[in-house]
Amino acid sequence: MSFGAVVRDKRKALGIGLNDFSERLGISPAYWSRIERGHEKPPRDELIERAAAILGERLDDLFVQAERLPPDMRRDMGKVVLAYRRMRAIGFR
């Protein structure tokens, strides 16, 4: 499922309307609607962080849905890759 579809499902499950959600994010409903429908790529990091807070979701989970590393992990890219490779080598999935 795409980032936008996951966020839309969570937003609707909480009973938050598109207009209210986009207003809380500080963006236009039209832009957020395009994201939810998969016509736009996942938004910039700050919007993902705000969306996670509004939805009560773990930040890491939304970044995974957006298919990108959270900002703090990007700063430690070498360590992240090394940890991943070590875990794969011992069979962790």
N, CA, C and O atoms as a MOPAC input file, in Angstrom:
PM7 MOZYME 1SCF
protein

 N      0.84300 1    -1.16700 1     0.00000 1
 C      0.00000 1     0.00000 1     0.00000 1
 C      0.89700 1     1.24300 1     0.00000 1
 O      1.92600 1     1.25900 1     0.67600 1
 N      0.52600 1     2.26000 1    -0.73400 1
 C      1.33400 1     3.47200 1    -0.85800 1
 C      1.25300 1     4.32700 1     0.40300 1
 O      0.35800 1     4.16100 1     1.23200 1
 N      2.20100 1     5.23700 1     0.52400 1
 C      2.21300 1     6.18100 1     1.65000 1
 C      0.86200 1     6.88800 1     1.76400 1
 O      0.25200 1     6.90500 1     2.83300 1
 N      0.40600 1     7.46300 1     0.67000 1
 C     -0.84100 1     8.22600 1     0.68900 1
 C     -2.03500 1     7.38600 1     1.10000 1
 O     -2.88400 1     7.84600 1     1.86300 1
 N     -2.10900 1     6.15800 1     0.60200 1
 C     -3.23000 1     5.28300 1     0.94500 1
 C     -3.21000 1     4.91600 1     2.42200 1
 O     -4.26100 1     4.86400 1     3.06000 1
 N     -2.03200 1     4.66100 1     2.96900 1
 C     -1.90900 1     4.32900 1     4.39100 1
 C     -2.36300 1     5.50800 1     5.23700 1
 O     -3.13500 1     5.33700 1     6.18100 1
 N     -1.88800 1     6.70300 1     4.90600 1
 C     -2.27400 1     7.88900 1     5.67000 1
 C     -3.77800 1     8.14300 1     5.54200 1
 O     -4.44000 1     8.46600 1     6.52800 1
 N     -4.30900 1     8.00000 1     4.34400 1
 C     -5.74700 1     8.20800 1     4.14500 1
 C     -6.56100 1     7.24800 1     5.01100 1
 O     -7.52400 1     7.65800 1     5.66000 1
 N     -6.17300 1     5.97100 1     5.02100 1
 C     -6.89600 1     4.98700 1     5.82800 1
 C     -6.83800 1     5.33100 1     7.31600 1
 O     -7.84800 1     5.23400 1     8.01400 1
 N     -5.67600 1     5.72900 1     7.79800 1
 C     -5.52400 1     6.08300 1     9.21100 1
 C     -6.30700 1     7.35200 1     9.53000 1
 O     -6.95000 1     7.44000 1    10.57600 1
 N     -6.25500 1     8.32900 1     8.63800 1
 C     -6.97300 1     9.58700 1     8.82400 1
 C     -8.47800 1     9.32500 1     8.91200 1
 O     -9.15800 1     9.83400 1     9.80300 1
 N     -8.97900 1     8.53200 1     7.98200 1
 C    -10.41500 1     8.22800 1     7.96300 1
 C    -10.83300 1     7.41800 1     9.18900 1
 O    -11.90900 1     7.63900 1     9.74500 1
 N     -9.98700 1     6.48700 1     9.60700 1
 C    -10.29900 1     5.67600 1    10.78700 1
 C    -10.43100 1     6.54700 1    12.03700 1
 O    -11.18000 1     6.21700 1    12.95600 1
 N     -9.70200 1     7.65500 1    12.06300 1
 C     -9.78000 1     8.58200 1    13.19400 1
 C    -10.89500 1     9.61500 1    13.02300 1
 O    -11.13800 1    10.42800 1    13.91500 1
 N    -11.56800 1     9.57800 1    11.87700 1
 C    -12.65400 1    10.52100 1    11.62400 1
 C    -12.19100 1    11.93500 1    11.33700 1
 O    -12.91400 1    12.89800 1    11.59200 1
 N    -10.98500 1    12.05600 1    10.80600 1
 C    -10.44300 1    13.37400 1    10.47000 1
 C    -10.69100 1    13.63100 1     8.98900 1
 O    -10.25000 1    12.85300 1     8.14400 1
 N    -11.38100 1    14.69900 1     8.67300 1
 C    -11.65800 1    15.04300 1     7.28100 1
 C    -10.41800 1    15.55900 1     6.56500 1
 O     -9.47800 1    16.04700 1     7.19300 1
 N    -10.43200 1    15.44700 1     5.26800 1
 C     -9.30700 1    15.90100 1     4.44500 1
 C     -9.00900 1    17.38100 1     4.67300 1
 O     -7.84800 1    17.76300 1     4.82300 1
 N    -10.04200 1    18.21300 1     4.70100 1
 C     -9.82200 1    19.65100 1     4.88400 1
 C     -9.21000 1    19.95100 1     6.24900 1
 O     -8.28800 1    20.76000 1     6.35400 1
 N     -9.71600 1    19.30500 1     7.28500 1
 C     -9.18400 1    19.50800 1     8.63000 1
 C     -7.73800 1    19.04200 1     8.70700 1
 O     -6.88300 1    19.73700 1     9.25800 1
 N     -7.46600 1    17.86600 1     8.15500 1
 C     -6.11800 1    17.31000 1     8.19500 1
 C     -5.13300 1    18.21900 1     7.47400 1
 O     -4.07100 1    18.53600 1     8.01000 1
 N     -5.47400 1    18.63300 1     6.27800 1
 C     -4.55700 1    19.48200 1     5.51800 1
 C     -4.37600 1    20.84100 1     6.18800 1
 O     -3.29300 1    21.42300 1     6.12800 1
 N     -5.43400 1    21.35200 1     6.82900 1
 C     -5.30200 1    22.62000 1     7.56400 1
 C     -4.31400 1    22.45700 1     8.72200 1
 O     -3.47700 1    23.33000 1     8.95300 1
 N     -4.40900 1    21.34900 1     9.44200 1
 C     -3.46500 1    21.08300 1    10.54300 1
 C     -2.03300 1    20.97300 1    10.03000 1
 O     -1.08700 1    21.36000 1    10.71600 1
 N     -1.88100 1    20.44300 1     8.82100 1
 C     -0.55200 1    20.32300 1     8.22700 1
 C     -0.04500 1    21.65000 1     7.67000 1
 O      1.15600 1    21.83200 1     7.47200 1
 N     -0.96600 1    22.56800 1     7.42200 1
 C     -0.58400 1    23.86200 1     6.86500 1
 C     -0.39800 1    23.84200 1     5.36100 1
 O      0.39700 1    24.60600 1     4.81500 1
 N     -1.13500 1    22.96300 1     4.69200 1
 C     -1.03900 1    22.85800 1     3.23100 1
 C     -2.44500 1    22.83300 1     2.63200 1
 O     -3.43700 1    22.75900 1     3.35600 1
 N     -2.51500 1    22.89500 1     1.31300 1
 C     -3.82600 1    22.89900 1     0.66300 1
 C     -4.42000 1    21.48900 1     0.63000 1
 O     -3.69300 1    20.50400 1     0.50100 1
 N     -5.73900 1    21.40300 1     0.74700 1
 C     -6.40400 1    20.09800 1     0.63700 1
 C     -6.15300 1    19.44200 1    -0.72000 1
 O     -6.03900 1    18.22000 1    -0.81100 1
 N     -6.06800 1    20.25200 1    -1.76500 1
 C     -5.83800 1    19.69600 1    -3.10400 1
 C     -4.49200 1    18.97100 1    -3.17300 1
 O     -4.39700 1    17.88300 1    -3.74000 1
 N     -3.45400 1    19.58100 1    -2.59400 1
 C     -2.12900 1    18.95100 1    -2.59800 1
 C     -2.15700 1    17.65200 1    -1.79600 1
 O     -1.64200 1    16.63200 1    -2.25400 1
 N     -2.76000 1    17.68100 1    -0.59400 1
 C     -2.78000 1    16.46200 1     0.21500 1
 C     -3.62900 1    15.37900 1    -0.43900 1
 O     -3.31000 1    14.19400 1    -0.33800 1
 N     -4.68600 1    15.77000 1    -1.09700 1
 C     -5.51400 1    14.79900 1    -1.80900 1
 C     -4.69900 1    14.09700 1    -2.89700 1
 O     -4.82600 1    12.88700 1    -3.08700 1
 N     -3.87100 1    14.84700 1    -3.60400 1
 C     -3.01600 1    14.24200 1    -4.64100 1
 C     -2.03000 1    13.25100 1    -4.02000 1
 O     -1.73600 1    12.21200 1    -4.61100 1
 N     -1.52200 1    13.57200 1    -2.83300 1
 C     -0.61700 1    12.64400 1    -2.14600 1
 C     -1.37100 1    11.37100 1    -1.78900 1
 O     -0.89700 1    10.26700 1    -2.05400 1
 N     -2.53800 1    11.52600 1    -1.19200 1
 C     -3.30800 1    10.35200 1    -0.77600 1
 C     -3.71000 1     9.47900 1    -1.95700 1
 O     -3.80800 1     8.26000 1    -1.82200 1
 N     -3.94000 1    10.08800 1    -3.10400 1
 C     -4.34000 1     9.30500 1    -4.28200 1
 C     -3.14900 1     8.78100 1    -5.07100 1
 O     -3.32600 1     8.11400 1    -6.09000 1
 N     -1.94100 1     9.07600 1    -4.61000 1
 C     -0.74200 1     8.57800 1    -5.26800 1
 C     -0.32400 1     9.36100 1    -6.49000 1
 O      0.47500 1     8.87800 1    -7.29300 1
 N     -0.85300 1    10.57000 1    -6.64500 1
 C     -0.47800 1    11.41600 1    -7.77800 1
 C      0.72100 1    12.29900 1    -7.47500 1
 O      1.26100 1    12.95600 1    -8.36500 1
 N      1.13100 1    12.31000 1    -6.22100 1
 C      2.31600 1    13.04100 1    -5.77500 1
 C      3.16700 1    12.07800 1    -4.96600 1
 O      2.65600 1    11.13100 1    -4.36800 1
 N      4.47000 1    12.32800 1    -4.95300 1
 C      5.36100 1    11.55600 1    -4.09200 1
 C      5.06700 1    11.92100 1    -2.63600 1
 O      4.43800 1    12.94500 1    -2.37000 1
 N      5.51800 1    11.08700 1    -1.68900 1
 C      5.36400 1    11.47300 1    -0.28500 1
 C      5.97300 1    12.86600 1    -0.05800 1
 O      6.95000 1    13.23400 1    -0.71000 1
 N      5.39600 1    13.62200 1     0.85800 1
 C      5.82600 1    15.00900 1     1.05300 1
 C      7.16600 1    15.11800 1     1.76800 1
 O      7.78600 1    14.11800 1     2.12900 1
 N      7.59000 1    16.35300 1     1.95800 1
 C      8.85700 1    16.61500 1     2.66300 1
 C      8.76800 1    16.09800 1     4.10200 1
 O      7.68300 1    15.87900 1     4.64000 1
 N      9.92500 1    15.91400 1     4.69300 1
 C     10.03700 1    15.31000 1     6.02500 1
 C      9.16100 1    15.98700 1     7.07100 1
 O      8.51600 1    15.30900 1     7.87000 1
 N      9.13300 1    17.31300 1     7.07400 1
 C      8.37800 1    18.04000 1     8.09300 1
 C      6.89200 1    17.67900 1     8.05700 1
 O      6.24500 1    17.57800 1     9.09800 1
 N      6.36100 1    17.48600 1     6.84900 1
 C      4.94600 1    17.11700 1     6.73400 1
 C      4.70200 1    15.68500 1     7.18600 1
 O      3.65900 1    15.38900 1     7.76900 1
 N      5.64000 1    14.80700 1     6.92800 1
 C      5.51000 1    13.43500 1     7.41400 1
 C      5.53400 1    13.43900 1     8.94000 1
 O      4.76300 1    12.72200 1     9.57900 1
 N      6.41600 1    14.24200 1     9.52000 1
 C      6.49400 1    14.32800 1    10.97700 1
 C      5.19100 1    14.87100 1    11.56300 1
 O      4.69700 1    14.34400 1    12.56000 1
 N      4.63500 1    15.90900 1    10.96000 1
 C      3.36800 1    16.47900 1    11.44600 1
 C      2.22000 1    15.48400 1    11.28400 1
 O      1.37500 1    15.34900 1    12.16900 1
 N      2.19700 1    14.78800 1    10.14100 1
 C      1.14100 1    13.79900 1     9.90000 1
 C      1.20600 1    12.69300 1    10.95000 1
 O      0.17100 1    12.26700 1    11.46100 1
 N      2.40100 1    12.22800 1    11.27300 1
 C      2.55200 1    11.18400 1    12.29200 1
 C      2.00900 1    11.66500 1    13.63600 1
 O      1.33400 1    10.91600 1    14.34100 1
 N      2.30400 1    12.90900 1    13.98500 1
 C      1.82900 1    13.45800 1    15.26200 1
 C      0.30300 1    13.55400 1    15.28000 1
 O     -0.32900 1    13.19300 1    16.27300 1
 N     -0.28000 1    14.02800 1    14.20700 1
 C     -1.73600 1    14.16900 1    14.13200 1
 C     -2.41500 1    12.80800 1    14.21700 1
 O     -3.44000 1    12.65300 1    14.88100 1
 N     -1.83500 1    11.83000 1    13.54200 1
 C     -2.43700 1    10.49800 1    13.48000 1
 C     -2.08400 1     9.62800 1    14.68300 1
 O     -2.66300 1     8.55800 1    14.87000 1
 N     -1.13000 1    10.09100 1    15.50200 1
 C     -0.69500 1     9.28400 1    16.63600 1
 C      0.08000 1     8.05600 1    16.21100 1
 O      0.04100 1     7.01900 1    16.87300 1
 N      0.78600 1     8.18400 1    15.09800 1
 C      1.54800 1     7.06300 1    14.54300 1
 C      3.03300 1     7.22000 1    14.85900 1
 O      3.52600 1     8.32600 1    15.08000 1
 N      3.72400 1     6.09700 1    14.87300 1
 C      5.18100 1     6.15400 1    15.04800 1
 C      5.80200 1     6.80500 1    13.81700 1
 O      5.46700 1     6.46800 1    12.68200 1
 N      6.70100 1     7.73100 1    14.06100 1
 C      7.35900 1     8.45000 1    12.98200 1
 C      8.06300 1     7.48700 1    12.02500 1
 O      7.96400 1     7.63400 1    10.80600 1
 N      8.76400 1     6.51200 1    12.57300 1
 C      9.48000 1     5.55000 1    11.73300 1
 C      8.54100 1     4.82300 1    10.77800 1
 O      8.89600 1     4.57400 1     9.62600 1
 N      7.33700 1     4.48200 1    11.25400 1
 C      6.39500 1     3.74800 1    10.41100 1
 C      5.99100 1     4.56200 1     9.17900 1
 O      5.89700 1     4.01900 1     8.07900 1
 N      5.75500 1     5.85600 1     9.36400 1
 C      5.37500 1     6.66900 1     8.20100 1
 C      6.55200 1     6.88600 1     7.26000 1
 O      6.36500 1     6.94300 1     6.04400 1
 N      7.76200 1     7.00900 1     7.80000 1
 C      8.91700 1     7.13200 1     6.91100 1
 C      9.13400 1     5.84900 1     6.11700 1
 O      9.50900 1     5.90400 1     4.94600 1
 N      8.90400 1     4.70900 1     6.73200 1
 C      9.00400 1     3.43600 1     5.99800 1
 C      7.97400 1     3.41600 1     4.87800 1
 O      8.28900 1     3.01400 1     3.75700 1
 N      6.75000 1     3.84200 1     5.16300 1
 C      5.71800 1     3.89900 1     4.12100 1
 C      6.11800 1     4.85600 1     3.00400 1
 O      5.77400 1     4.63600 1     1.84200 1
 N      6.84100 1     5.91200 1     3.35000 1
 C      7.30200 1     6.87800 1     2.35000 1
 C      8.54200 1     6.36500 1     1.61400 1
 O      9.03700 1     7.01500 1     0.69300 1
 N      9.04200 1     5.19200 1     2.02700 1
 C     10.22400 1     4.55700 1     1.43500 1
 C     11.45600 1     5.43900 1     1.54000 1
 O     12.22300 1     5.59500 1     0.59000 1
 N     11.62300 1     6.02000 1     2.74400 1
 C     12.85000 1     6.76800 1     3.01800 1
 C     13.21200 1     6.63300 1     4.49100 1
 O     12.36800 1     6.35000 1     5.34100 1
 N     14.48600 1     6.84300 1     4.75800 1
 C     14.94500 1     6.78200 1     6.14000 1
 C     14.54500 1     8.05300 1     6.87900 1
 O     14.49500 1     9.12900 1     6.28400 1
 N     14.26200 1     7.93400 1     8.17000 1
 C     14.02400 1     9.13600 1     8.96100 1
 C     15.27600 1    10.01400 1     8.95700 1
 O     16.38700 1     9.50500 1     8.80300 1
 N     15.10800 1    11.32200 1     9.12400 1
 C     16.25500 1    12.24600 1     9.04100 1
 C     17.41400 1    11.88000 1     9.95300 1
 O     18.56800 1    11.98400 1     9.53700 1
 N     17.14700 1    11.45400 1    11.18800 1
 C     18.24900 1    11.12900 1    12.09100 1
 C     19.05700 1     9.94100 1    11.59200 1
 O     20.26600 1     9.87900 1    11.81600 1
 N     18.41000 1     9.00300 1    10.92200 1
 C     19.13300 1     7.84200 1    10.39500 1
 C     19.94900 1     8.21500 1     9.16200 1
 O     21.00200 1     7.62500 1     8.92000 1
 N     19.48400 1     9.17600 1     8.38900 1
 C     20.23800 1     9.60600 1     7.21000 1
 C     21.57600 1    10.20900 1     7.60600 1
 O     22.56500 1    10.07000 1     6.88800 1
 N     21.60200 1    10.87800 1     8.75500 1
 C     22.86000 1    11.47200 1     9.21800 1
 C     23.86400 1    10.39600 1     9.61200 1
 O     25.07100 1    10.63500 1     9.60700 1
 N     23.36500 1     9.21400 1     9.95300 1
 C     24.20800 1     8.08300 1    10.35000 1
 C     24.16400 1     6.97200 1     9.30600 1
 O     24.19100 1     5.79200 1     9.65400 1
 N     24.09700 1     7.33600 1     8.04900 1
 C     23.89400 1     6.36400 1     6.97400 1
 C     24.88700 1     5.20300 1     7.03400 1
 O     24.49300 1     4.04800 1     6.86800 1
 N     26.14500 1     5.48800 1     7.26600 1
 C     27.14500 1     4.42000 1     7.31800 1
 C     26.83800 1     3.40400 1     8.40300 1
 O     26.94600 1     2.19800 1     8.18000 1
 N     26.45500 1     3.88900 1     9.57500 1
 C     26.12800 1     2.99600 1    10.68500 1
 C     24.85000 1     2.21100 1    10.40000 1
 O     24.75000 1     1.03800 1    10.76000 1
 N     23.89200 1     2.83800 1     9.76800 1
 C     22.63200 1     2.16500 1     9.43900 1
 C     22.89100 1     1.01400 1     8.47300 1
 O     22.38500 1    -0.09100 1     8.67000 1
 N     23.66700 1     1.26600 1     7.44500 1
 C     23.97500 1     0.22200 1     6.46000 1
 C     24.75200 1    -0.90800 1     7.11900 1
 O     24.46400 1    -2.08200 1     6.88700 1
 N     25.72300 1    -0.56200 1     7.92800 1
 C     26.52300 1    -1.58000 1     8.60900 1
 C     25.65300 1    -2.43100 1     9.53200 1
 O     25.78600 1    -3.65500 1     9.54500 1
 N     24.77500 1    -1.80900 1    10.29500 1
 C     23.88400 1    -2.55500 1    11.19100 1
 C     22.96300 1    -3.47600 1    10.39400 1
 O     22.74400 1    -4.62700 1    10.77000 1
 N     22.43400 1    -2.96200 1     9.30400 1
 C     21.55900 1    -3.77000 1     8.44900 1
 C     22.30700 1    -4.99400 1     7.91800 1
 O     21.79700 1    -6.11200 1     7.98100 1
 N     23.50400 1    -4.78100 1     7.40100 1
 C     24.28500 1    -5.89700 1     6.83700 1
 C     24.60900 1    -6.93200 1     7.91500 1
 O     24.54000 1    -8.13400 1     7.65700 1
 N     24.95600 1    -6.48300 1     9.10400 1
 C     25.27000 1    -7.42000 1    10.18300 1
 C     24.03700 1    -8.23200 1    10.57800 1
 O     24.12900 1    -9.43800 1    10.80600 1
 N     22.90200 1    -7.57400 1    10.65500 1
 C     21.68200 1    -8.29000 1    11.02900 1
 C     21.29000 1    -9.29900 1     9.95500 1
 O     20.86100 1   -10.40800 1    10.27400 1
 N     21.43100 1    -8.93000 1     8.70700 1
 C     21.12900 1    -9.87400 1     7.61200 1
 C     22.08100 1   -11.07000 1     7.65600 1
 O     21.67600 1   -12.20200 1     7.38900 1
 N     23.35200 1   -10.81300 1     7.99500 1
 C     24.33900 1   -11.88500 1     8.01700 1
 C     24.01600 1   -12.92900 1     9.08300 1
 O     24.36200 1   -14.09900 1     8.92300 1
 N     23.36000 1   -12.52100 1    10.16600 1
 C     23.02000 1   -13.48700 1    11.21400 1
 C     21.60900 1   -14.03700 1    11.03200 1
 O     21.11200 1   -14.77600 1    11.88100 1
 N     20.96700 1   -13.67400 1     9.92400 1
 C     19.66100 1   -14.23700 1     9.59100 1
 C     18.46500 1   -13.50600 1    10.14500 1
 O     17.35000 1   -14.02600 1    10.09800 1
 N     18.66600 1   -12.30900 1    10.67200 1
 C     17.55100 1   -11.51400 1    11.19400 1
 C     16.73500 1   -10.95700 1    10.04200 1
 O     17.29500 1   -10.38700 1     9.10500 1
 N     15.43500 1   -11.11200 1    10.09900 1
 C     14.55600 1   -10.60100 1     9.02900 1
 C     13.49700 1    -9.73900 1     9.59700 1
 O     12.66300 1    -9.21800 1     8.85700 1

